[in-house]
Amino acid sequence: MKLSFKNHAAAAALVLACSHALAEPNAYRIDDTHSFANWTIRHVASKT
């Protein structure tokens, strides 16, 4: 029995859908020490 491209694509889609359903959710925690915006602008001898 020769499998067509549609059959291969359907099988691949089924495998991907099942593997996504079995993945466990992750819980992330924000690190307050390293999660802040910090930037400066230096003007070197410029006139506006």
Protein Blocks (a to p, Z undefined) as FASTA:
>chain_A
ZZdfklmmmmmmmmmmmmmmmpccddddddfklmccddddddehiaZZ
